[in-house]
Amino acid sequence: MTTPIETLEFQSEARQLLQLMIHSIYSNKDTFLRELVSNASDALDKLRLESYRDKDLEADTSDLHIAIEADPAARTLTVRDNGIGMTRDEVVTLIGTIAKSGTAEFLAKLKEAKDAAASQDLIGQFGVGFYASFMVADKVTLVTRKAGTAEGVRWESTGEGTYTIEPVEDAPQGTAVTLHLKPEDAEDHLYDYTSAAKIRQIVKKYSDFITWPIRMKGEGDDAEVETLNSMKALWARSSSEVSEDEYHEFYKHVSHDWQDPLETIRLQAEGTFEYQALLFLPSHAPMDLFLRERKRGVQLYVKRVFIMDDCESLVPEYLRFVKGVVDAQDLSLNVSREILQQDRQIQLIRRRLVKKVLSTVKTMMTADAEKYATFWREFGRAVKEGLLDDFENREAILEISSFASTHDAEKPTSLREYVDRMKDGQQHIYYMTGESRSAIENSPHMEAFRAKGYEVLVLTDPIDEMWVDAVPGFDGKQFQSIAKGQVDLESEEDKKATEVAREQQKKEFEGLLSWMGTALGETVKEVRLSSRLTTSPACIVGDTHDLTPTLEKMYRAMGQELPPIKRILELNPDHALVKGLREAHTARPDDEGLAETAELLYGMALLAEGGELSDPSRFIKLLAGRLEKTL
């Protein structure tokens, strides 16, 4: 009976990515072997873990290892493991498609990248694992059998858009990837990957820390099998024994990133319970940082035995970009994700990891401003999420946060620097939220603050709308929105000097304010005189505890029903238009045209802050009519 061979097409994104790999946009092709060894190591980890969980699993775990086999005559290189293996469906899912968030965005950016360097940077942001094989091979053959199953599968492709897949009866447990190598071409960084010396060099450089033996038979008929890696867990070695390059390669192994990390963090605890941690801050944000289906967390080991990837219980959501390993001494090897969420030791480890990461970033702020700037640019939006739910570390998060401000158009400021620059007698840290810096800087709300030289934080991230209401203050100073509540920038002396004039002004405008409050009653909560305007005739402000328009819009977009939120219209009593309206109302209180003027004034204030008119056509009609009369 003939064996059925199926020919299937790669998913379109996978096909595009394969073409990029085949056409060698990444110059350091040696890394293909690191990717294959890393995959083999993961497969061995998974088999050992599965054998702990399933005592009836029919699998040989007596000598788990990775074997590299080179055949110079046939120009092939095989990376073999006796790990968990794959079923036919898993092969199709894991290799025929790229089931990874952000793929389409990644490929779109690659097309926009004009030069090879930019392309390499993007490849580094994505990580391509198995596909790296096609940098050095014309054809790739994969034979695999899932542990505990009887039948294996053979997969083969030249990377040209299709692959074949067929069942195999005598496949050994695990996975073997055979590369049919391209001709050697030193100019294109294609070396002789069947050379034992070259293989030793690559394994030593990129995979020495892999905890499974990586074996290779030496050259010659009677040569012995040698183990190429030291197998020493980096986190268990003294920091003085580990080079920066070794840390970087280990980071690439656990993160599947192609770029070096920004910072390495080591942690060791001894006493009532012992653990070691080796954590990394990446140098760039992954493309799925803000996608719901992303994975997060660090790898968990118990006594050097791999337990799980992406252990969410060890890292809070707002530090989801942190990569690395935690090796605990006293946990059960059978521990599940559900048990971990309740485990006291895990909670204590998590608390310590969070404090260590935050203190590392704080040190970075003063010791390496450029590195800190990179960190905050890439991960600041995520870190600020912690202000909403990590009450224990809220002050520490505020300490390491940076914000754009009116003090410097280019350079962000820390809250500590803001407080140090505060004016004598200033009680609040002033801020304004909005969609962009230009919208905030051109807002009427800024006028008095600019005139009096007060610094204002310019907050444009969506998360800013939420945390400013949840966080009371910093270093004893309360946060105060310049677009909410009453603003009082006058000193006590100034107030005394202008008290009589202000009382007189209130009396003069009392009638106008009352009338406008009634005329605009359906849209505004109150009409009052403003102390925050210097050049604009009017502005709209929120009550102290009301939602901002942006936050209101966000909640409505999420399907939440909210009652209509009316806001306050403030008038500039020194503006000619407002003075003229007061005089006209005093002289002609029954003039219907004045109500239209009040409506236009409100519409202008709404547009000035970037708001949306409820009836734009009516506003245009009223405005056109007024303009016509001036001609």
Solvent accessible surface area in square Angstrom, and as a share of the most:
residue,aa,sasa,rsa
1,M,234,1.04
2,T,124,0.72
3,T,70,0.41
4,P,84,0.53
5,I,104,0.53
6,E,72,0.32
7,T,89,0.52
8,L,51,0.25
9,E,125,0.56
10,F,5,0.02
11,Q,64,0.28
12,S,53,0.34
13,E,41,0.18
14,A,0,0.00
15,R,80,0.29
16,Q,64,0.28
17,L,1,0.00
18,L,0,0.00
19,Q,56,0.25
20,L,45,0.22
21,M,1,0.00
22,I,30,0.15
23,H,127,0.57
24,S,30,0.19
25,I,34,0.17
26,Y,26,0.10
27,S,47,0.30
28,N,60,0.31
29,K,4,0.02
30,D,15,0.08
31,T,3,0.01
32,F,0,0.00
33,L,2,0.01
34,R,6,0.02
35,E,5,0.02
36,L,6,0.03
37,V,0,0.00
38,S,4,0.02
39,N,55,0.28
40,A,5,0.04
41,S,3,0.02
42,D,28,0.14
43,A,15,0.11
44,L,0,0.00
45,D,7,0.04
46,K,99,0.42
47,L,0,0.00
48,R,55,0.20
49,L,14,0.07
50,E,66,0.29
51,S,29,0.19
52,Y,60,0.23
53,R,112,0.41
54,D,53,0.28
55,K,151,0.64
56,D,127,0.66
57,L,40,0.20
58,E,148,0.66
59,A,30,0.23
60,D,89,0.46
61,T,57,0.33
62,S,99,0.64
63,D,66,0.34
64,L,14,0.07
65,H,40,0.18
66,I,0,0.00
67,A,17,0.13
68,I,1,0.01
69,E,76,0.34
70,A,39,0.30
71,D,61,0.32
72,P,83,0.52
73,A,100,0.78
74,A,60,0.47
75,R,69,0.25
76,T,22,0.13
77,L,0,0.00
78,T,13,0.07
79,V,5,0.03
80,R,85,0.31
81,D,10,0.05
82,N,33,0.17
83,G,0,0.00
84,I,27,0.13
85,G,3,0.03
86,M,30,0.13
87,T,52,0.30
88,R,96,0.35
89,D,96,0.50
90,E,56,0.25
91,V,0,0.00
92,V,35,0.20
93,T,72,0.42
94,L,112,0.56
95,I,9,0.04
96,G,1,0.01
97,T,45,0.26
98,I,18,0.09
99,A,91,0.71
100,K,92,0.39
101,S,23,0.15
102,G,17,0.17
103,T,11,0.06
104,A,69,0.53
105,E,82,0.37
106,F,0,0.00
107,L,10,0.05
108,A,50,0.38
109,K,80,0.34
110,L,11,0.06
111,K,152,0.65
112,E,119,0.53
113,A,23,0.18
114,K,188,0.79
115,D,82,0.43
116,A,59,0.46
117,A,66,0.51
118,A,37,0.29
119,S,12,0.08
120,Q,49,0.22
121,D,76,0.39
122,L,19,0.09
123,I,0,0.00
124,G,1,0.01
125,Q,55,0.24
126,F,10,0.04
127,G,9,0.09
128,V,9,0.05
129,G,16,0.15
130,F,23,0.10
131,Y,15,0.06
132,A,0,0.00
133,S,0,0.00
134,F,1,0.00
135,M,0,0.00
136,V,1,0.01
137,A,1,0.01
138,D,75,0.39
139,K,67,0.28
140,V,0,0.00
141,T,16,0.09
142,L,3,0.01
143,V,34,0.20
144,T,1,0.00
145,R,47,0.17
146,K,47,0.20
147,A,6,0.05
148,G,42,0.41
149,T,57,0.33
150,A,95,0.73
151,E,104,0.46
152,G,4,0.04
153,V,5,0.03
154,R,88,0.32
155,W,1,0.00
156,E,51,0.23
157,S,6,0.04
158,T,66,0.38
159,G,0,0.00
160,E,120,0.54
161,G,5,0.05
162,T,62,0.36
163,Y,6,0.02
164,T,46,0.27
165,I,1,0.00
166,E,29,0.13
167,P,44,0.28
168,V,15,0.09
169,E,156,0.70
170,D,127,0.66
171,A,8,0.06
172,P,81,0.51
173,Q,22,0.10
174,G,3,0.03
175,T,15,0.09
176,A,10,0.08
177,V,12,0.07
178,T,30,0.18
179,L,0,0.00
180,H,56,0.25
181,L,13,0.07
182,K,28,0.12
183,P,100,0.63
184,E,104,0.47
185,D,63,0.33
186,A,71,0.55
187,E,167,0.75
188,D,53,0.28
189,H,79,0.35
190,L,13,0.06
191,Y,79,0.30
192,D,45,0.24
193,Y,3,0.01
194,T,6,0.03
195,S,32,0.21
196,A,5,0.04
197,A,66,0.51
198,K,33,0.14
199,I,1,0.00
200,R,92,0.34
201,Q,92,0.41
202,I,2,0.01
203,V,1,0.01
204,K,118,0.50
205,K,113,0.48
206,Y,7,0.03
207,S,3,0.02
208,D,11,0.05
209,F,9,0.04
210,I,4,0.02
211,T,39,0.22
212,W,21,0.08
213,P,20,0.12
214,I,0,0.00
215,R,63,0.23
216,M,7,0.03
217,K,109,0.46
218,G,14,0.13
219,E,129,0.58
220,G,51,0.49
221,D,147,0.76
222,D,134,0.70
223,A,28,0.21
224,E,147,0.66
225,V,92,0.53
226,E,56,0.25
227,T,66,0.38
228,L,18,0.09
229,N,9,0.05
230,S,46,0.29
231,M,74,0.33
232,K,113,0.48
233,A,4,0.03
234,L,2,0.01
235,W,6,0.02
236,A,34,0.27
237,R,35,0.13
238,S,56,0.36
239,S,68,0.44
240,S,105,0.68
241,E,101,0.45
242,V,13,0.07
243,S,54,0.35
244,E,121,0.54
245,D,101,0.52
246,E,41,0.18
247,Y,22,0.08
248,H,29,0.13
249,E,11,0.05
250,F,8,0.03
251,Y,2,0.01
252,K,23,0.10
253,H,18,0.08
254,V,16,0.09
255,S,21,0.13
256,H,73,0.33
257,D,11,0.06
258,W,10,0.03
259,Q,49,0.22
260,D,63,0.33
261,P,12,0.08
262,L,26,0.13
263,E,44,0.20
264,T,41,0.24
265,I,5,0.03
266,R,64,0.23
267,L,14,0.07
268,Q,96,0.43
269,A,15,0.12
270,E,131,0.59
271,G,58,0.56
272,T,138,0.80
273,F,33,0.14
274,E,79,0.35
275,Y,5,0.02
276,Q,29,0.13
277,A,2,0.01
278,L,0,0.00
279,L,2,0.01
280,F,0,0.00
281,L,0,0.00
282,P,6,0.04
283,S,28,0.18
284,H,21,0.09
285,A,23,0.18
286,P,39,0.25
287,M,31,0.14
288,D,28,0.14
289,L,5,0.02
290,F,87,0.36
291,L,67,0.33
292,R,230,0.84
293,E,121,0.54
294,R,47,0.17
295,K,151,0.64
296,R,37,0.14
297,G,4,0.04
298,V,2,0.01
299,Q,18,0.08
300,L,0,0.00
301,Y,13,0.05
302,V,1,0.00
303,K,115,0.49
304,R,116,0.42
305,V,17,0.10
306,F,9,0.04
307,I,0,0.00
308,M,10,0.04
309,D,47,0.24
310,D,33,0.17
311,C,1,0.00
312,E,80,0.36
313,S,14,0.09
314,L,0,0.00
315,V,5,0.03
316,P,10,0.06
317,E,63,0.28
318,Y,3,0.01
319,L,2,0.01
320,R,9,0.03
321,F,2,0.01
322,V,2,0.01
323,K,47,0.20
324,G,3,0.03
325,V,0,0.00
326,V,0,0.00
327,D,0,0.00
328,A,1,0.01
329,Q,47,0.21
330,D,75,0.39
331,L,15,0.07
332,S,66,0.42
333,L,57,0.28
334,N,88,0.45
335,V,4,0.03
336,S,36,0.23
337,R,108,0.39
338,E,122,0.55
339,I,98,0.50
340,L,1,0.00
341,Q,112,0.50
342,Q,145,0.64
343,D,33,0.17
344,R,172,0.63
345,Q,43,0.19
346,I,0,0.00
347,Q,67,0.30
348,L,53,0.26
349,I,0,0.00
350,R,68,0.25
351,R,119,0.43
352,R,105,0.38
353,L,4,0.02
354,V,5,0.03
355,K,89,0.38
356,K,70,0.30
357,V,3,0.01
358,L,4,0.02
359,S,56,0.36
360,T,24,0.14
361,V,0,0.00
362,K,102,0.43
363,T,83,0.48
364,M,7,0.03
365,M,41,0.18
366,T,126,0.73
367,A,81,0.63
368,D,55,0.28
369,A,71,0.55
370,E,141,0.63
371,K,61,0.26
372,Y,19,0.07
373,A,50,0.39
374,T,27,0.16
375,F,1,0.00
376,W,28,0.10
377,R,166,0.61
378,E,45,0.20
379,F,0,0.00
380,G,1,0.01
381,R,109,0.40
382,A,0,0.00
383,V,0,0.00
384,K,8,0.03
385,E,39,0.17
386,G,0,0.00
387,L,0,0.00
388,L,53,0.26
389,D,93,0.48
390,D,23,0.12
391,F,143,0.60
392,E,93,0.42
393,N,12,0.06
394,R,37,0.14
395,E,90,0.40
396,A,39,0.30
397,I,0,0.00
398,L,1,0.00
399,E,33,0.15
400,I,2,0.01
401,S,0,0.00
402,S,11,0.07
403,F,6,0.03
404,A,38,0.30
405,S,1,0.01
406,T,48,0.28
407,H,107,0.48
408,D,51,0.26
409,A,72,0.56
410,E,154,0.69
411,K,131,0.56
412,P,69,0.44
413,T,5,0.03
414,S,10,0.06
415,L,1,0.00
416,R,93,0.34
417,E,72,0.32
418,Y,2,0.01
419,V,23,0.13
420,D,109,0.56
421,R,86,0.32
422,M,30,0.14
423,K,83,0.35
424,D,152,0.79
425,G,66,0.63
426,Q,14,0.06
427,Q,113,0.50
428,H,55,0.25
429,I,0,0.00
430,Y,15,0.06
431,Y,13,0.05
432,M,15,0.07
433,T,20,0.11
434,G,16,0.15
435,E,136,0.61
436,S,44,0.28
437,R,60,0.22
438,S,66,0.43
439,A,46,0.35
440,I,1,0.01
441,E,55,0.25
442,N,119,0.61
443,S,3,0.02
444,P,5,0.03
445,H,0,0.00
446,M,4,0.02
447,E,19,0.08
448,A,4,0.03
449,F,0,0.00
450,R,134,0.49
451,A,75,0.58
452,K,90,0.38
453,G,53,0.51
454,Y,37,0.14
455,E,24,0.11
456,V,0,0.00
457,L,0,0.00
458,V,5,0.03
459,L,3,0.02
460,T,53,0.31
461,D,36,0.19
462,P,72,0.46
463,I,25,0.13
464,D,2,0.01
465,E,6,0.03
466,M,58,0.26
467,W,0,0.00
468,V,11,0.06
469,D,79,0.41
470,A,44,0.34
471,V,3,0.02
472,P,93,0.58
473,G,16,0.16
474,F,1,0.00
475,D,71,0.37
476,G,82,0.79
477,K,54,0.23
478,Q,104,0.46
479,F,22,0.09
480,Q,38,0.17
481,S,11,0.07
482,I,0,0.00
483,A,16,0.13
484,K,13,0.06
485,G,5,0.05
486,Q,124,0.55
487,V,9,0.05
488,D,83,0.43
489,L,18,0.09
490,E,60,0.27
491,S,60,0.38
492,E,118,0.53
493,E,143,0.64
494,D,66,0.34
495,K,55,0.23
496,K,153,0.65
497,A,87,0.68
498,T,48,0.28
499,E,92,0.41
500,V,125,0.72
501,A,66,0.51
502,R,88,0.32
503,E,85,0.38
504,Q,98,0.43
505,Q,48,0.21
506,K,118,0.50
507,K,143,0.61
508,E,76,0.34
509,F,5,0.02
510,E,116,0.52
511,G,43,0.41
512,L,3,0.01
513,L,32,0.16
514,S,74,0.48
515,W,55,0.19
516,M,0,0.00
517,G,25,0.24
518,T,112,0.65
519,A,47,0.37
520,L,13,0.07
521,G,26,0.25
522,E,164,0.73
523,T,61,0.35
524,V,5,0.03
525,K,99,0.42
526,E,75,0.34
527,V,11,0.06
528,R,27,0.10
529,L,35,0.18
530,S,14,0.09
531,S,72,0.46
532,R,1,0.00
533,L,15,0.07
534,T,69,0.40
535,T,99,0.58
536,S,24,0.15
537,P,22,0.14
538,A,3,0.03
539,C,1,0.01
540,I,2,0.01
541,V,0,0.00
542,G,4,0.04
543,D,46,0.24
544,T,76,0.44
545,H,174,0.78
546,D,32,0.17
547,L,48,0.24
548,T,24,0.14
549,P,53,0.33
550,T,40,0.23
551,L,7,0.03
552,E,30,0.13
553,K,108,0.46
554,M,50,0.23
555,Y,47,0.18
556,R,99,0.36
557,A,90,0.69
558,M,120,0.54
559,G,60,0.57
560,Q,89,0.39
561,E,165,0.74
562,L,41,0.20
563,P,97,0.61
564,P,119,0.75
565,I,45,0.23
566,K,81,0.34
567,R,30,0.11
568,I,1,0.01
569,L,0,0.00
570,E,2,0.01
571,L,0,0.00
572,N,4,0.02
573,P,11,0.07
574,D,102,0.53
575,H,50,0.22
576,A,80,0.62
577,L,68,0.34
578,V,0,0.00
579,K,88,0.37
580,G,34,0.32
581,L,6,0.03
582,R,51,0.19
583,E,100,0.45
584,A,19,0.15
585,H,25,0.11
586,T,102,0.59
587,A,77,0.60
588,R,122,0.45
589,P,75,0.47
590,D,135,0.70
591,D,50,0.26
592,E,152,0.68
593,G,25,0.24
594,L,11,0.05
595,A,42,0.33
596,E,61,0.28
597,T,21,0.12
598,A,0,0.00
599,E,52,0.23
600,L,12,0.06
601,L,2,0.01
602,Y,38,0.14
603,G,2,0.02
604,M,75,0.33
605,A,3,0.03
606,L,21,0.10
607,L,84,0.42
608,A,49,0.38
609,E,38,0.17
610,G,63,0.60
611,G,22,0.21
612,E,132,0.59
613,L,36,0.18
614,S,115,0.74
615,D,68,0.35
616,P,77,0.48
617,S,83,0.53
618,R,103,0.38
619,F,20,0.08
620,I,104,0.53
621,K,154,0.65
622,L,19,0.09
623,L,65,0.32
624,A,53,0.41
625,G,29,0.28
626,R,64,0.23
627,L,104,0.52
628,E,124,0.56
629,K,164,0.69
630,T,106,0.62
631,L,186,0.93
